[in-house]
Amino acid sequence: MAYRHLTLERKGAVALCTLSNPPMNFMNAVMVRELEQVTREVEASRDDRVLVFTGGVDGIFITHYDVGELVTAAEAPAAAPTADALMLIHRLFNRIERMPKVTIAALNGTAMGGGCEMSLACDFRLMADGPFRYGLPETSLGIIPGAGGTQRMARLLGTARALDLVLHAEIMEPKDAHAVGLVHRLLPADGFLGHALAFADDLAARAPIALAAAKEAIRRGVDVSLDEGLAIEQRAFLRTMQSADARNAMRAYVRGETYRFRGE
């Protein structure tokens, strides 16, 4: 399928989605709808094990959501279109967060506003080290993050730190985003995508059933009591034990052999 703002490539078991809306690489409603289609396609694929998002403009992942679209929405006579757009982007980011495939935001540069919020929905955030910016600047424009930024940042960093960053509209350099724990890996800008794909390849070589089960246990368990979380973990563990991959991998380990996971 041809997209206006996206390209989707397969690199082995890694699906690479490149976001491109030059010159500033703004996110907009068209891109959100296209991302919804891409994530559905990858989620349904048996061959795709990891989904990587990266920016198609040099030094920019997503600058932020298109402010021109927001102005139009703010001047509309009713709030319904804006609420509908928010529901669409919430559905997209929830899908990215909850899909059984591993998701990676390969931040090749600046990611603010909606771009930052999209990255927070991914399992991993890898960022190029350079003169780039990362954060949620919305309160400087009289609004707040509306695509999950307040919720996901607070869950990642805790309430106190999220209040500080969001209310001050603090924009961080990559090294600072890494230091506070928002970015998992800080990678060289030169050859960044190659480094990010090597990270993705390592995950793609692992047991997809086990990765999906671990992801589910962590994401669901963190919002419930310990006892409930342990029950979620137990059910996920038992599902993995019933997989052919687990049986064959454990047999291979006992024999001192290497096993290639098949997703079965």
NUPA-886717 format. One record per residue (C-alpha): x, y, z; residue in one letter. Coordinates in Angstrom, 3 decimals, decimal comma. Example, Ala and Ser with C-alpha at 12.3 -4.5 7.8 and 13.67 -1.06 7.14 Angstrom:
# residues 2
((12,300 -4,500 7,800) 'a') ((13,670 -1,060 7,140) 's') 
//
This chain:
# residues 264
((0,000 0,000 0,000) 'm') ((1,228 3,496 -0,882) 'a') ((1,280 6,086 1,901) 'y') ((1,689 9,860 1,755) 'r') ((3,807 10,256 4,886) 'h') ((5,112 6,746 5,584) 'l') ((7,242 4,038 4,066) 't') ((7,241 0,472 5,386) 'l') ((10,200 -1,800 4,696) 'e') ((10,975 -5,317 5,844) 'r') ((14,488 -6,074 7,013) 'k') ((14,260 -9,714 7,968) 'g') ((11,891 -9,989 10,929) 'a') ((12,096 -6,229 11,549) 'v') ((9,483 -3,901 10,039) 'a') ((10,895 -0,389 9,571) 'l') ((8,347 2,433 9,366) 'c') ((9,798 5,786 8,298) 't') ((7,784 8,942 9,031) 'l') ((8,261 11,654 6,408) 's') ((6,531 15,028 6,159) 'n') ((9,263 17,486 5,099) 'p') ((10,564 19,978 5,769) 'p') ((9,723 19,966 9,506) 'm') ((8,302 16,451 9,800) 'n') ((5,156 17,508 11,599) 'f') ((2,683 14,839 12,657) 'm') ((-0,793 15,423 11,252) 'n') ((-4,156 13,684 10,921) 'a') ((-3,171 11,957 7,673) 'v') ((-0,029 10,515 9,255) 'm') ((-2,022 9,281 12,259) 'v') ((-4,491 7,446 10,003) 'r') ((-1,641 5,919 8,014) 'e') ((0,126 4,818 11,194) 'l') ((-3,079 3,114 12,286) 'e') ((-3,063 1,097 9,056) 'q') ((0,632 0,224 9,342) 'v') ((0,398 -0,947 12,943) 't') ((-2,581 -3,148 12,089) 'r') ((-0,674 -4,655 9,182) 'e') ((2,427 -5,406 11,251) 'v') ((0,422 -6,753 14,170) 'e') ((-1,343 -9,209 11,827) 'a') ((1,896 -10,407 10,199) 's') ((3,453 -13,686 11,311) 'r') ((6,808 -12,633 9,881) 'd') ((7,202 -9,241 11,589) 'd') ((8,564 -9,558 15,122) 'r') ((9,769 -6,007 15,823) 'v') ((8,363 -2,693 14,589) 'l') ((10,774 0,246 14,376) 'v') ((9,636 3,840 13,826) 'f') ((12,126 6,461 12,670) 't') ((12,094 9,897 11,071) 'g') ((12,520 10,477 7,357) 'g') ((13,916 14,006 7,736) 'v') ((17,542 14,452 8,780) 'd') ((17,772 15,258 12,488) 'g') ((14,007 15,054 13,082) 'i') ((11,886 12,167 14,331) 'f') ((8,697 14,249 14,659) 'i') ((9,117 17,946 15,509) 't') ((5,621 18,007 17,040) 'h') ((2,002 17,806 15,937) 'y') ((1,066 20,325 13,219) 'd') ((0,120 23,444 15,172) 'v') ((-1,795 24,753 12,153) 'g') ((-4,199 21,820 12,484) 'e') ((-4,560 22,554 16,193) 'l') ((-5,389 26,215 15,500) 'v') ((-8,083 25,155 13,037) 't') ((-9,493 22,757 15,614) 'a') ((-9,428 25,439 18,326) 'a') ((-11,371 27,863 16,101) 'e') ((-13,997 25,259 15,142) 'a') ((-17,523 25,990 16,488) 'p') ((-17,734 22,642 18,309) 'a') ((-15,253 20,523 20,225) 'a') ((-16,465 17,235 18,722) 'a') ((-13,923 17,122 15,834) 'p') ((-11,076 17,711 18,281) 't') ((-12,348 15,002 20,620) 'a') ((-12,671 12,592 17,690) 'd') ((-9,093 13,317 16,614) 'a') ((-7,839 12,710 20,153) 'l') ((-9,682 9,406 20,331) 'm') ((-8,030 8,327 17,066) 'l') ((-4,531 9,172 18,274) 'i') ((-5,190 7,557 21,668) 'h') ((-6,340 4,403 19,901) 'r') ((-3,187 4,417 17,763) 'l') ((-0,779 4,913 20,658) 'f') ((-2,608 2,335 22,774) 'n') ((-2,259 -0,141 19,912) 'r') ((1,488 0,555 19,688) 'i') ((1,831 0,081 23,440) 'e') ((-0,280 -3,080 23,689) 'r') ((0,555 -4,937 20,482) 'm') ((2,399 -8,240 21,086) 'p') ((5,241 -7,212 18,763) 'k') ((8,135 -5,243 20,236) 'v') ((8,004 -1,570 19,258) 't') ((10,997 0,779 19,054) 'i') ((11,129 4,538 18,554) 'a') ((14,435 5,114 16,770) 'a') ((14,711 8,834 17,484) 'l') ((17,047 10,060 14,766) 'n') ((16,633 13,603 16,058) 'g') ((14,164 16,013 17,615) 't') ((10,958 14,545 19,081) 'a') ((8,617 16,985 20,807) 'm') ((4,902 17,102 21,500) 'g') ((3,120 14,353 19,574) 'g') ((6,441 12,861 18,485) 'g') ((7,582 12,560 22,086) 'c') ((4,186 11,139 23,070) 'e') ((4,356 8,547 20,302) 'm') ((7,800 7,480 21,477) 's') ((6,518 7,099 25,058) 'l') ((4,012 4,520 23,785) 'a') ((6,834 2,392 22,347) 'c') ((8,608 -0,329 24,316) 'd') ((12,037 1,178 23,640) 'f') ((13,342 4,646 22,866) 'r') ((16,748 4,885 21,198) 'l') ((18,006 8,405 20,491) 'm') ((20,789 9,869 18,413) 'a') ((23,318 11,864 20,417) 'd') ((23,455 15,387 19,034) 'g') ((21,929 18,891 19,079) 'p') ((18,391 17,554 19,233) 'f') ((15,398 18,201 21,495) 'r') ((13,037 15,913 23,363) 'y') ((10,043 16,770 25,518) 'g') ((6,538 18,148 25,876) 'l') ((6,321 21,918 25,220) 'p') ((2,513 22,183 25,161) 'e') ((1,989 24,337 28,267) 't') ((4,013 27,084 26,574) 's') ((1,160 27,312 24,047) 'l') ((-1,643 27,333 26,584) 'g') ((-2,588 23,675 26,167) 'i') ((-1,419 20,407 27,686) 'i') ((-0,125 17,201 26,109) 'p') ((-3,217 15,538 24,676) 'g') ((-1,908 12,293 23,203) 'a') ((-1,066 10,504 26,437) 'g') ((2,006 12,500 27,449) 'g') ((0,795 13,400 30,945) 't') ((-0,152 9,801 31,678) 'q') ((2,789 7,918 30,202) 'r') ((5,452 10,304 31,466) 'm') ((4,030 10,124 35,001) 'a') ((4,004 6,324 34,838) 'r') ((7,594 6,256 33,628) 'l') ((9,103 8,903 35,901) 'l') ((6,649 9,322 38,786) 'g') ((4,292 12,190 39,528) 't') ((6,811 14,679 40,901) 'a') ((9,207 14,512 37,966) 'r') ((6,404 14,524 35,403) 'a') ((4,854 17,620 36,988) 'l') ((8,200 19,393 36,829) 'd') ((8,842 18,524 33,181) 'l') ((5,304 19,063 31,856) 'v') ((4,371 22,208 33,764) 'l') ((7,692 23,847 32,912) 'h') ((7,416 22,608 29,295) 'a') ((11,009 21,494 29,682) 'e') ((12,745 20,477 26,474) 'i') ((15,742 18,225 27,053) 'm') ((18,861 17,393 25,143) 'e') ((19,302 13,692 24,350) 'p') ((21,814 13,164 27,164) 'k') ((19,372 14,613 29,701) 'd') ((16,457 12,520 28,408) 'a') ((18,705 9,486 28,788) 'h') ((19,811 10,526 32,273) 'a') ((16,236 10,776 33,609) 'v') ((15,290 7,418 32,069) 'g') ((13,033 8,506 29,211) 'l') ((15,508 7,244 26,605) 'v') ((16,865 3,682 26,892) 'h') ((19,964 4,067 24,708) 'r') ((21,949 7,055 23,489) 'l') ((23,526 6,096 20,157) 'l') ((26,018 7,847 17,852) 'p') ((24,367 10,090 15,270) 'a') ((26,700 8,704 12,605) 'd') ((25,272 5,389 11,496) 'g') ((22,372 5,807 13,919) 'f') ((19,847 3,742 11,988) 'l') ((22,315 0,870 11,646) 'g') ((22,856 0,854 15,407) 'h') ((19,084 0,978 16,011) 'a') ((18,441 -1,892 13,597) 'l') ((21,149 -3,978 15,286) 'a') ((19,283 -3,436 18,565) 'f') ((16,054 -4,499 16,829) 'a') ((17,698 -7,559 15,247) 'd') ((18,783 -8,800 18,669) 'd') ((15,166 -8,668 19,854) 'l') ((13,835 -10,190 16,629) 'a') ((16,093 -13,228 17,145) 'a') ((14,515 -13,951 20,538) 'r') ((11,373 -16,002 21,212) 'a') ((8,427 -13,881 19,997) 'p') ((5,923 -15,715 22,191) 'i') ((8,079 -15,126 25,271) 'a') ((8,675 -11,461 24,393) 'l') ((4,934 -10,862 23,936) 'a') ((4,158 -12,633 27,217) 'a') ((6,816 -10,695 29,139) 'a') ((5,618 -7,419 27,640) 'k') ((2,029 -8,180 28,641) 'e') ((3,014 -9,211 32,175) 'a') ((5,052 -6,056 32,758) 'i') ((2,616 -3,581 31,217) 'r') ((-0,509 -5,062 32,817) 'r') ((1,113 -5,979 36,106) 'g') ((2,466 -2,549 36,924) 'v') ((-1,051 -1,108 37,300) 'd') ((-2,418 -3,764 39,689) 'v') ((-1,510 -5,163 43,094) 's') ((1,480 -7,486 43,477) 'l') ((-0,769 -10,501 43,939) 'd') ((-2,713 -9,661 40,791) 'e') ((0,522 -9,029 38,923) 'g') ((1,911 -12,387 40,004) 'l') ((-1,252 -14,054 38,712) 'a') ((-0,803 -12,316 35,344) 'i') ((2,830 -13,427 35,265) 'e') ((1,904 -17,017 36,144) 'q') ((-0,634 -17,269 33,335) 'r') ((1,843 -15,776 30,871) 'a') ((4,584 -18,155 32,034) 'f') ((2,340 -21,182 31,568) 'l') ((1,466 -20,046 28,035) 'r') ((5,142 -19,864 27,126) 't') ((5,789 -23,299 28,616) 'm') ((3,192 -24,742 26,270) 'q') ((4,912 -23,358 23,159) 's') ((6,991 -25,511 20,828) 'a') ((9,718 -22,861 20,927) 'd') ((10,101 -23,214 24,699) 'a') ((10,235 -27,006 24,615) 'r') ((12,708 -27,103 21,751) 'n') ((14,881 -24,280 23,109) 'a') ((15,179 -25,936 26,532) 'm') ((16,022 -29,299 24,954) 'r') ((18,655 -27,616 22,793) 'a') ((20,109 -25,855 25,843) 'y') ((20,463 -29,164 27,701) 'v') ((22,265 -30,640 24,686) 'r') ((24,521 -27,591 24,373) 'g') ((23,000 -26,641 21,021) 'e') ((21,657 -23,387 19,603) 't') ((17,976 -23,135 18,747) 'y') ((16,418 -20,719 16,268) 'r') ((13,042 -19,479 17,468) 'f') ((10,132 -19,946 15,054) 'r') ((7,292 -18,248 16,869) 'g') ((5,474 -21,529 17,494) 'e') 
//
